């Protein structure tokens, strides 16, 4: 065993074609035991491909990957017995009950936790004897995570575990993940939700076009922007002449960006900037329809690094999703 739970060096994955598709372009990661590590990025950024290589579901074109000091291709069975996986989409037999499904997955491991205990961990006691097809979307997601927990893993991979869930179901899953991490286990999580990453993750890596473009704690990455607050406003009608000059004359504004009919200002002290800003906008005739202040987020970090929002998918790119169980 090692203090590092997950390590990869110069990890690459290229799919043949004309031209070849480079899905992963030299990823280096060192994730400590007991850490919750988040992977962020748009569709096509290489997140799922990287995760599936680390899970042993597909081979890398080149580079190395270790889980708990063991290597794929040499220690496959041992790694799988210490690892749990919840994929983006988990298809379970609809005519099995919750209990029967977890008994099946528990049988894949020589040791683990009892089915009753894992059902309690994901708060599905009342659904123990319910068929899968009769569960709600949130209940199915909790069951999918339960299948990853039932072997009592040291490392768990969660690929977009809360996508499509309502806020209540999402927070229920957050609590499950936090409880697992509090036990000193390692979590590797991919997500599109910045609030999720900021709440759950000790560190995050931002992926773009198959590479890591930033890595650190959420607070470190947000501080790297240089200012921790944002003012956003929208307007109707034309953009009056002299508005840019009026905004530039307000002290305390670090940067200005335009997106359709929304302007975002980077600032440090909202209480100092807001009054003169509103006065200047009214003087030049800007017809405000909305104005709000907020703290900077990981979404702002991504926009600053790439010039686009995290939820903007890249046309023509797709990631391959596979599935597997311990041998």
Number of C-alpha atoms within 10 A of each C-alpha: 9 11 12 17 22 22 19 19 15 14 22 24 23 14 12 9 7 6 7 9 12 16 24 28 19 17 19 16 15 14 19 18 20 20 21 26 24 26 25 28 28 21 21 22 24 29 28 24 25 24 21 21 20 23 24 19 16 17 18 19 14 15 15 18 24 19 27 20 15 18 17 20 10 9 13 16 12 16 23 22 20 19 21 25 26 23 21 19 15 16 11 14 13 14 13 16 19 27 21 18 22 25 16 13 18 21 12 16 18 8 14 17 14 15 24 15 13 24 23 14 17 21 18 20 16 9 16 19 13 18 17 23 14 13 16 12 15 20 21 19 25 24 26 24 25 28 25 24 28 25 26 22 22 23 28 25 23 22 22 19 24 25 15 12 16 11 10 10 17 18 14 16 21 17 14 17 20 15 13 22 21 13 10 14 19 25 29 20 25 25 20 18 17 15 12 17 23 17 11 21 20 17 20 24 22 23 23 23 19 22 21 22 14 15 16 15 17 23 15 11 21 21 14 11 18 13 19 19 18 24 21 17 17 18 15 11 9 10 14 12 11 13 17 13 11 16 17 15 13 16 12 17 21 14 13 16 12 12 9 6 13 14 15 18 20 23 24 17 14 18 9 14 17 17 11 16 19 15 11 17 18 13 12 16 14 19 15 14 11 11 15 11 16 11 15 20 20 22 20 22 21 23 12 13 15 12 11 15 16 22 12 10 15 12 8 6 13 15 14 11 13 14 15 10 12 17 10
